[in-house]
Amino acid sequence: MGKAVVLYNSRGGNTEKVAKNIAEGLEADCFNNKHIPNLQDYDLVVLGSWVIAGRISFAGSRYIKKLWKKNIEGKKVALFFTSGAPDDINPMGDKTNPRLIKDIMFEAMEKKLTTKSQIRILPERFYSKGAFRMSKNSTPKEPLGHPSEEELLQARKFGENLKQYNSPSKKDK
């Protein structure tokens, strides 16, 4: 089996919890956006961030754009994110063509990744609800409780399911 890594950007700790559970299920290394390793030795890269106002966070967007400098070229990539309302219609979006935050988010992540790199984005994706906050130090608008234990279990299972892609010989799976 090849090596896998989970990379994430987290502000309030929700995305970090999800990332660590994905890494546990995948039996992978896990790093935040401030300590991204050289990806040369990894076959599978799992990327995650949090969403604000229906958009990927600024720090998340920045670290994803920089991954081509870390040898992401040719890697298999799976995506995840946390959001206060992933299944809601994007409030900042086009009112004539309403779209769900989760759909916009995954599309934006893919676009940032594929503009400079030839990578394989896997069809498997994961999103989890996070506590809705306006800033890092603000009080959440709803009680903390996300990600819930059930959502963290789902994150672990997502990681376990990604093991099927974590082999250099399974490029066409």
N, C-alpha and C positions, 0 to 999 in steps of 0.2 A: 504494500500500500504506500502511496506517495504521501508527501507532507501537505498539510493544510494550515491556513492561518485565517483568523477572524480579525478584521480591522474595524474600528468603530470611532465615532465622535459622539460624545455624551455631554450634556450640560447639567442635568439634574440627577443623573444616575440611572434613569430608566433604560436608556439604550445600552449602557454598560452592563446592566443586569441581563438583558436579553442576549447581548454579545457573549457574555461568559457562559450562559446556558447553551447557546449554539455551539460554542467551542467545546464545552463538556461533552455534548452529544456526539460531536464530530471527532473528539479526541485530538483537538488542534491547539496550536499556539493562539494567543489572543493579545492584541496590542491596541492601545488607544491611538488617536491621530497624532499625538506628539512623539510617539516612539515607533514609527513604522519601520520594520526591518527591510533589508534588501529582499525582494520577492523571488530572486533567482532560484532558490532551493525549494520553492513551494509549487505544487501542481494545481492546487485549488485555493482561491482567495475569496473569502466571504466579506462583503463590505456593508457597513451600516451607518446610519446617521439618524438624527431627529429632524422633525419638520416644524417649521414655524410659518403660520399664515398660508399653509398649502404649498410651501416651498422648502427645498432642502436648506438646512442651516448654512450660514455663511462659512463657518469653519468646516462643515462637512463637504460643501462644494469645493472649497479650496484644497482639502486633502485628497479628494477624489481626482481632481485635475492634476495633482502632482504625482500620482501613482506611476505614470509612464516613466518617470525618473527612477523609480524603484524596481524596474524590470518586470512590469506587469504584462508586457508584450507576450502573446501566445498562451496566456493562462486561462483556465476555466474560472468564471466568476459567478458567484451567487449574491443576491442583493437582499437586504432587509432594512427596515426603518421602524421608528416609533413615532407616534403622532397622537395628539390629544383627541383627534377625531378622524381616523383614517378612512372610515366608510362614509363620511359626509361629503357633500358637494363642496368643491373649492370655493370659499367665499370671495376670493380675489380673482376668480376666473371669468371667462366669457359667459355672460348670462344667456346668450342665444345658443350656446353649446355647453351646457353644464357637464362637468366631469368630476369623478370622485377623486379625492386627494390621493388615495393609494395608486390610482392609475397614472396620474400626473407625476407623482413622486418617482415611480419606477421608470417611467419614460425619461424623466430628467436625469436620473442617475445613469441610465444607459447612454444617453446622449453625451454626457460628460466623459464617460469612459471610452467610448468608441471613436471620438473625434481624432485622437492621436495614436490609438493603440489597436492592434489586431488582437482582440480577445474574444473568447467565447462566453457569452452571457447565458447562463443556464436558465431554463424555464421555471425552475423552482424559486419561489420568492416567499418572504415572510414579513409580516408587519404586525405590530402589537400596539395596543393603546398605551399611551403614556399619560402622566398627569398634565393637564393643560395649565401652563403658566405663561405670563407675559414676559418675565425675565427670570434669571437664575435665582434671585433672592426673593421673588414675589411668592405670595401664598397661592397655591393652586386654586382654580375656580371650582373644582370638585374635590372630594376627599381623595387623598393619596390612596392607592390601592391598585394602581396599575404600574407596571405589569403585575397581574395577579399570579398566584401560584399556578393556576391553570395555564395562563399565558406563558409562564416560564417553562412549564412542562412541554407545551407546544413548541417552544423555541428549542428545547433539548431534542425533541423528536425531529424537528427540522434539521438539526445538525446530524442526527443519526441517519436520516434519509439522504443527506448529501454524501455520505460515505461511498455510495455507488459511483460517484464521479471522482473520487479521490485516488485515482490510479493513473499513472502515465499511459498505461496500455489501453485505457477505456476512453479514448478521445472521441470515438464516434457513437458513444452511448446516448 
